[in-house]
Amino acid sequence: MNPTSIAPTAARYSHGVVSSAGSRLLHTAGTVGTRPDGTMPETVGDEARQVWANLAAICEAAGFTLADTVSYTTYMVVGSDRAEIMAARDEALGEHRPASTLIPVPALAQPQWRVEIALVAAR
């Protein structure tokens, strides 16, 4: 939902998303770009792609897909390449436009993490 009575979104997301009453909801924890083998991608773009791959795996395990995402919050370490992080999001979500919040932070819980995303999905 993007009302014409307010300014358009600053990127590829929606101002709001309505979920139907009785929808099954999935709330993920903040998810980082650690690969299944415990290693971290070198670039922030690859790290963000791994975050989205991890989120897709969480969704699939719960019977959802990324297309069921209604909102997500991205935490990005200040100085990280925002364009690369947004490109990874666009690759993962395609034309789907959930509600979104991007929060620059000085650091995440582990020094090797530069991107953390939590999402809510409804089906």
N, C-alpha and C positions, 0 to 999 in steps of 0.2 A: 504494500500500500504506500503510495507516494502522492499525498494530496497536492494539488496544484496551488493551494493557498499558502504553502511554505516553500522555501528555497529547495531546489533539487538536491539530491544526495551528492556528496563530495567524491564518490567513487561508485563502483558497481555493487550496490546493496540497496535494500529497501528501508524506508523510514520505519515501517511497522509491518508485522505479519500477524494475521488472525488465525488462531488454531481453533478447530471445531471442538465444542463441548464433548467430553468423553474420549478425546484422543488419547492414545497411549503416548507417553512422553519419555524421552531419553535425555538425561543430563550427564554430560561427561565431566570428568575432572579436567583441570588444565593439562593439556597433552603436549609433549615436547617431541623433538625430532630424533630421538634415539632410535637407531635401527634395532631390529630383533636380535642381532648379535652383540648389542651393547655399544657399538661404535657410533660416532657422530659424523654427519656429512661435513665437508670442509667449508662449503659456501653457504651463506644464509639462504640463498634461493633453494639449494638442495635440502637444507634443513627444513625450510617451510614446506617443501614438497613432501618430505618424510612425515612432518606433522600431519598433513592432510591424509597421507596414506595410513597413518596410525589411526586417525579419526575414522576413516572409511572402514578400517578393520573393526573398530569398536562398534560402529553402526551396524555392520554386517552381523556381528556376533549377537546383537540384540534384535535382529530382524528389520533393521532400517537401512537406508542408503543416505548418502550425502544430500540427495534430492529432497529428503525429509527434513533437512535442517531449517529451523525457523529463526534461529539467532545464534550468533557466535561472538565471542570476545577474544581479541588478539592482544597479547602483551608482547611488545617488541622492545628490545634493549635499545636505548638511545644510541644513535650512530649507525645502527644496522640499515641496510639498504631497503627502504620501504617499498621501492618499485619491484624489487625481486620478491619480496614477501607477498605483495599484491598480485604479481604475475602467477605465483604458485596457487594462490586462492582462486584466481580466474581459471586456471587449468583444472583445478579440482571441482569447482562448482559450475563451470560452463555458463549457461544463461540463467541459472537459478540465482535469485536475489534475496537471500535471507536478510533480516535485520543484522546490523554489524556495529561493533564498537572497537576502535583501535586505541590502545593505551600505551604510550611510550613510558618505559620504566628505566631506572638507572641500572638495574640488574635483575636477574631471575634467581631462583633458589640454588642453582649450580652455575659456576662460572662459564662452563662450556655451552650453556643454553642461551640462545639469542631470540627465540620465538616460542611462545606458548599460547595455545588456543583451547578454549572451552566452548562447547556448543550445546544447544538444545535442539532436539529433533522431535517431531510429532507425526504420528501416523494414525 
